[in-house]
Amino acid sequence: MKNPQLETPVVERVEAAGQAPCEVGESPVWRDAEQALYWVDIPARTIARLEAGTGKRTDWLLPEKVACITFDRNGTVLAGCETGLFAVTLSNTSAASVRKLAAPAFALPGMRFNDGRCDRQGRFWAGTMVQDMAAANPAGALYRYDAEGTLSAPIVNELIVQNGLAWSPQGTTMYLSDSHPSRRLVWAFDYDADTGEPRNRRVFADLNRFAGRPDGAAVDSHGCYWTCANDAGLLLRFTPEGRLDRTIALPVTKPSMCTFGGRELDTLFVTSIRPASGANEHDGHLLSVRPGVSGAPECGYAGFL
């Protein structure tokens, strides 16, 4: 099936983010109180911060790969890493102190956390994957870390490359994707906000019918789901009914995750991955685009780390 008319709004590379590209840029998080964007480079083991007003960038090196982040109410980072979930305290310099909070019983060696995000009540959700994507091993699972500091048993199993976590503005629908080339699916669940239980799993978007693989995602104020179409260099927007209604071209091959930011939450910040071969000048860099719609505010972790 063909994508809708390709849109070409102004897409800018965020030059203040630096000239060195990420290997695997992921997990952009906008901190409104700071007017700053945070993101990670997974294999480089770094968390980066960019102040919107000054353009100042700060990087923190962690002891192991870091894939997804959020913040608690005191500004401490909750990070999904290789061996578990960690509390990370970021100093005013490039130093970071880490403390392990919890870890699942990984099904196999060579796994790590991947995509993570909080629901509207501040529970942190994150999934695991086998790092060797070529193995196409469905050993990954999705977990919930609640405000009391309890890590759940696996809630969704048999994931190859877990991705695409997001919630509708009202918090009653949860989205989850598997971006492996053999899957390329986004699912929707009815979500019980009181208990944190997703039910009634169904296919929301099948990207085998479109271009790219569904990677990280965000939801706008209209309840539409934006997903980074990895390998296709596109942003795709699906309506709450699962209809693809917008396609935006990006100057990178592998957009990885997006989030709304800026003072009016009207800017989409997009991280990207730099291919091992054939990379262009923008691959691996941070992008921004104003799509003409604002985002639904994201929630941080409701507990204290």
Helices and strands as residue ranges (DSSP letters): E 6-7, E 11-13, G 15-17, E 25-31, E 36-41, E 46-51, E 57-61, E 66-71, E 77-81, E 85-90, E 96-102, E 111-118, E 124-130, G 133-135, E 140-145, E 156-159, E 162-167, E 173-178, E 185-192, E 197-206, G 207-209, E 213-219, E 225-230, E 234-238, E 244-249, E 254-261, E 267-273, E 287-289
